[in-house]
Amino acid sequence: MAQTNGGSAPILISGGGIGGLATAYALARHSFRVRVFEQAPEFKEVGAGIQLGPNIFRVLEKIGLKDEILADAHRPPAQEMRDALTGKLIANIPLGDEFTKRFGQPYAVTHRADIHATFLKACQSSNLISLETSRRVDGYEDHGDHIAVTLENGERAEGSALVGCDGMWSSIRERIVGDGKPRVSRHIAYRAVLKREEVPKDLWRPDVVLWAGPRTHFVHYPLRRGELYNLVAVFHSDHYEEGWNAEGAKDVMWQHFKMQVPQVTRMLERIETWRMWVLCDREPVKDWSKGRVTLLGDAAHPMLQYLAQGACMATEDAVILAEKAAAAPNDLPAAFKAYEQERYLRTARTQIMARVYGEFYHARGVTAELRDMAVGGRNTQEAYDGIAWLYGGP
Ligand SMILES: Cc1cc2nc3c(=O)[nH]c(=O)nc-3n(C[C@H](O)[C@H](O)[C@H](O)COP(=O)(O)OP(=O)(O)OC[C@H]3O[C@@H](n4cnc5c(N)ncnc54)[C@H](O)[C@@H]3O)c2cc1C
């Protein structure tokens, strides 16, 4: 076995989603041994699309996975915003060469399963990573010089540290931050994926298109090198259900969209089965590490999806956490504090701004007019300047 970092005890990771696997791989690249515990019987992501800003490619490049992720992705030429009641174009932001030149990295859209599979394959190729399914982490004890984790079946595992990558409803966060359940935004997302041939020819667009309506928005874009088409319809609702894979009632969604332009309604009519996701987030916090335990991704800073950044932020976290751990392999509590210090303001800003963008997308009346003036009145460089705080990092 290769020479390992941080002694012989592995770093334990709770959760094998995008954040958990990215962390495992980034740590292994710095020669740490890692054990990933995933509660589900297999490592798997739900079928839906995900947008990847240039900021994720900056960190993917560092861990050598940029080309693999891009291989399955689609590169949209532009991001477009339209009024869902009139069809009017509000803004068009080019995502081609000009964009890549400005940010030094591309913009892409991909299938969640594809990015997750790339991380999984990378982890499987490392003999420092142990991937363990049907292993729910039920509790832990920090003994000062090591961590002991209790698994669902009563088994115990010891490690040098624990990273909670256990998502929005993180039980590890409950111990560290203790801020109760996530905040329910009362926005609900319905998601579906079509095959390219199922999309009417005149409606297929290579761009990321967002239809902004009163208290709704609808986004579509191609996936997997253009072979699939991703659709997300968001509307206001008091319905609450944990998790992301419940079936959504078609008639409920239809009430919110039926008065919109045919480009929207014709596309929505194509979908037989919608998957529903009740959107939640939390107030930003800065203390998400305690001793040998830290949080990452949605467990640390869950955000609404309006900036399309949750998975990007989780991947940034992973790479930076591994760098801090490599800089202080014999003092992981200090490394975790340094990681948290570097991350909390950037992730907090993204959490807050995602809420603002949500309000903007769903605006009505005068607020919608103001939005159209603000985003529609910018030239390309001004549009890039507006998002440079996010896309220019980390
Ligand atoms: C509608 C929607 C659209 C989105 N679009 C984008 C986008 O375009 N771009 C983007 O970057 N982000 C997007 N996101 C956000 C992104 O999906 C999440 O931020 C990201 O998946 C979080 O990854 P994670 O690994 O932190 O958590 P999760 O993906 O939630 O993974 C947590 C894992 O931990 C496991 N787990 C939980 N508890 C335990 C336990 N006790 N023991 C063991 N395992 C456990 C779970 O089974 C799961 O596998 C979107 C989100 C939504 C809702």
The ligand as an ORCA input file, in Angstrom:
! r2SCAN-3c Opt
* xyz 0 1
  C     -34.253     20.964     -7.777
  C     -32.775     21.014     -7.510
  C     -31.901     21.356     -8.525
  C     -30.528     21.428     -8.263
  N     -29.702     21.819     -9.273
  C     -28.388     21.976     -9.017
  C     -27.521     22.431    -10.041
  O     -27.963     22.709    -11.170
  N     -26.191     22.577     -9.756
  C     -25.683     22.276     -8.508
  O     -24.467     22.424     -8.301
  N     -26.495     21.853     -7.516
  C     -27.828     21.689     -7.734
  N     -28.650     21.261     -6.738
  C     -28.079     21.003     -5.393
  C     -27.396     19.647     -5.267
  O     -28.245     18.649     -5.742
  C     -27.043     19.350     -3.822
  O     -26.516     20.495     -3.222
  C     -25.988     18.244     -3.748
  O     -26.493     17.064     -4.311
  C     -25.585     17.989     -2.302
  O     -24.709     16.901     -2.234
  P     -24.354     16.258     -0.824
  O     -23.434     15.132     -1.128
  O     -23.933     17.321      0.131
  O     -25.727     15.699     -0.243
  P     -26.704     14.521     -0.824
  O     -26.657     14.472     -2.295
  O     -27.989     14.738     -0.141
  O     -26.014     13.204     -0.285
  C     -26.119     12.774      1.047
  C     -25.854     11.269      1.092
  O     -25.737     10.865      2.461
  C     -26.466      9.693      2.657
  N     -26.806      9.667      4.093
  C     -27.669     10.482      4.763
  N     -27.675     10.185      6.074
  C     -26.777      9.174      6.251
  C     -26.333      8.433      7.386
  N     -26.804      8.677      8.624
  N     -25.410      7.448      7.216
  C     -24.914      7.191      5.958
  N     -25.329      7.837      4.846
  C     -26.233      8.824      4.994
  C     -27.648      9.810      1.710
  O     -28.231      8.554      1.418
  C     -26.979     10.442      0.493
  O     -26.425      9.472     -0.369
  C     -30.015     21.161     -6.970
  C     -30.892     20.801     -5.947
  C     -32.259     20.756     -6.202
  C     -33.190     20.406     -5.077
*
